[in-house]
Amino acid sequence: MQTPSTDSAAAVAAARTVLIPEILDLEDVAYWLRCSRAHARALMRARVIPKRHIGRRWLVTRAALLRALETPTPHIVPGGRRDE
């Protein structure tokens, strides 16, 4: 059985072998994380995944997404609450 840190490391390693675009929007982040748009938005609002605002769009670099996957964080639920 893998531990959460091992799962995270495996996810990061897998992400590096797949062709993730250099710049991702909210839809892309949700797709690559295999989560809902609401959950991806909650992660971005909580600054777990750093974002940039360009007009009305939220953009994330591939490097920022991979760094966020490598960093242990509290569980974030949609609505921006932290589930400790």
N, C-alpha and C positions, 0 to 999 in steps of 0.2 A: 504494500500500500504506500502511495506517495504522500508526503507531507504537503501542507499548503505552500511552503517555500519551494519545494521541489516542483509542484504543479506550476507555480509562477515562473520558475526558471525554464521549465519545459515549454511554457507558452511563449516566453520571450525568444527562446531558441527557434521555435517553430515559426514565429513571426518574422525572424530575420531571414529565414529560408524562402519565404513567400514574397512575392512582389507587391509590397504595400506601397501605395503612392506616397510621394514626398510630402504633399499637402492633403489633409483630409478635412472634410466638413462633418457636421453632426451626423448625417446619414452614414458616412463612411466609418466614423468611429463606432457607431452602433453595430454596423455590419462586421467589422473586424473583431470587436469584442464579443460578438454574438449576444447582444443584449438589446433591450428596447431603446428607442430614442429617448424616452423619459429617463431611463437609468443613465444613459450616456450624458444627457443634459445635466443630471444631478451630479455626476462625477466632475463635469466641467465647471459647474457652478461652485462646487465645494473646493475647487482648485486642485483636485487630485490629478486631473489632466489639465495642464496649462493650455490656454486658448488665446487667440487673438480675435478681435472684432474687426471685420472688414465690411463696412456697411452694416447690413443686418445679419450677415453670416458669421458663424463661429468657425474659425479654422485652427487646426492643430497640425504641427509637423510630425512626421513619422518618428523622429528622434525623441520628441516630447512624449509621444504615446508609448514608445518602448521604455523610456525612463520611468514613466508612471507605472508600467507593469512590473518593473524591477523593484519599486519602492513599496515596502509594506505600509498599508493604510487601514484605518478603521473601515468597517463595512458601511457603505453609503446606500441609502434607500431613496427611491424617487421622492421628490419633495425637498431634497437637500438635507434631510435629517441624518445624523450619524447614529447607527445602531451599534452601540458599544458592547 
